[in-house]
C-alpha cells in the first residue's frame, strides 16, 4: 500500500497527518534559522546546546500534564489549543538581533516546548481511535514518512531560505504554520474525548503510578521500551547537537549544511517506509537491531572527512531510526489499553525529552573541551552498547515469561 492509498483509506488520520506536516515544517524552518542565528551571534556550541535543551526540558513538567489531559478531555480541543497558543512565541524570534536579546530565544523556546509537551500525548494517543487496527503498524510507519518530509521540507528548505533571505521570514512562516495546523485539527471528529474513547477497564480506578507499575509488570515489552526511553537519550543528545556543529564547523557548509544534514535524516526516515510496514513480528528485536545499526553509522560519521559521505551516513541513520521508531510505537499501542495511552505516551515523552535536554546541555558544554569528532564517537559507542544490553535484557525477560507459562497450574 502506497502512502497516498493509506491516507485515502484512513481519511480521519489524513487530517492529523497533514496538520502534523504543516506545523512540523514550520517549526523546523524556525529551528534551523534559530540555531544558525545563535551560532552567528555567539560563535559557541554551548548556546546551541542551551537552546535545544530548553526546548526539551519543559517536558519534565508539562509531559505528565499533557498525558493527564489527553485521557480526560477532548484530544481534538487539546491539539487545537496547543497550536493556536504557540503562534505568538513562534514569531517572537524576529526581535532577536543582538547577543543581548538571546534571552528571548530561550524564553520563547521554553513555551514552544511546553505547547509541544501538551500536544504530543494527545496526538499519539488519538491515532488508535482514528485508524483501523490492521493498519496500525502501517500508520506508525507513515508517521516516520511525515517526520522525514518535515526534515526535508523544513530543514533543507529552511536552511536555504535562511541563507538567502535571513531568519525573520522563517519565523513568520512558523507562526502561520501553527495557525494552519490548528485549523486542520479542528476538522477532526469531535467524539474523541474521555467519555467516548473506550470502555472502562479494571485498571481505570488505579492511580497513575500504580497503573504504570501494573502495566510494566504485566508487559515485558513495555518494560524494555521504558528502559530504552531512559537510556538512549543520554547519548542521543550528542548527535542532535553535533548536526549543526558538523555542518558549520567541520564541513564549512553554513546554514545550508544544517538543512542538508537534517534533510538527509528526513530522506532516511521516508525510506524506512519501504521496510517498516512489512514488519509483523519481533518488533522489539528489530527495533533494537536498528538502534545498533544507527550507532555504527554515527561512528563512521565521526571519522569521515567527506561531506558527501556524511550525507549518505545521515540517510542511513534516519533509515535505521525510522524502523526503530515504528516498531516501538506500534508495540506501545498494542500493549497498552487505548484509554490509558495518553498517560503512557505523556510519561515516555517526559522521560525521553527531559533526559535528552540534559544530554544536549551536557554535550554543548563538553564541546568546549572535547573535539567534535571524539564526542561523536562516544555517542556511537553508547548507542551500540545500549542496544546490545537491551537485547540481552529483552531475551532474559522473554525466557522468564515463557518458562512461567510452561509451568503446570
ABEGO torsion letter per residue (X at the ends): XBAAAAAAABAAAAAAAAAAAAAAAAAAAAAAAAAAAAAAAAGBAAAAAAAAAAAAAAAAAAAAAAAAAAAABBAAAAAAAAAAAAAAAAAAAAABABAAAAAAAAAAAAAAAAAAAAAAAAAAAAAAAABBAAAAAAAAAAAAAAAAAAAAAAAAAAAAAAAAAEAAAAAAAAAAAAAAAAAAAAABBAABBAAAAEBBBAAAABBAAAAAAAAAAABAAAAAAAAAAAAAAAAAAAAAAAAAAAAAAAAGAEAAAAAAAAAAAAAAAAAAAAAAAABABGAAAAAAAAAAAAAAAAAAAAABABAAAAAAAAAAAAAAAAAAAAAAAAAAAAABBAAAAAAAAAAAAAAAAAAAAAAAAAAAAAAAABBAAAAAAAAAAAAAAAAAAAAAAAAAAAAAAAAAAABBX
